[in-house]
Amino acid sequence: MMGSKQLKVGLRVRDLERSRVLYLRCGFKEIPNDEQSDLCYLTFGHTWLILSDLCAHPYHTAEREQATKQGPLGLGFVLTIPSKDIHQSYLLWQNEGLPITAEPMNVGWASVFFGLDPDGYDVMFEHFHE
């Protein structure tokens, strides 16, 4: 069964199409999914990122739905994306008009910067030194 042994991370998003396009531009690949219009399956290497519509995709309990919708979305969660070119990743974030919460910096093992995606999820881009 496809995807049965991969690590998967799911994010609830307000605008599925905007998030899908943004993460594709960050280097993710899309797995076709014509059966579920409220879900988008993306991969980065062997890891899956599952984007689901905040309001249209069902929740496993009414309590989780209420807590998620009250937000804030993503509090305490950080998605780290490897970058071949930290400058290009930074420009993408700037050009999308998305908040940058930490400017590019050298942290010893890599160059990194932090930003928020359209739903407020923390995203860290990292480029390892060669």
TASUL-V335125 format. One record per backbone hydrogen bond with DSSP energy under -1.0 kcal/mol. NH is the residue of the N-H (numbers start at 1). CO is the residue of the C=O. Records with the same first field share a line. If there is no record, write none. Layout:
NH->CO + CO
This chain:
4->1
9->48
11->50
13->52
19->15
20->16
21->17
22->18
23->19
24->20
25->21
27->24
28->23
29->43
31->41
39->36
40->51
42->49
43->29
44->47
47->44
48->7
49->42
50->9
51->40
52->11
53->38
54->13
57->53
65->61
66->62
67->63
68->64
69->65
70->66
71->67
75->72
77->74
79->122
81->124
83->126
89->85
90->86
91->87
92->88
93->89
94->90
95->91
96->92
97->94
98->93
101->114
102->114
105->112
107->110
111->127
112->105
113->125
114->102
115->123
116->99
117->121
120->117
123->115
124->79
125->113
126->81
127->111
129->109
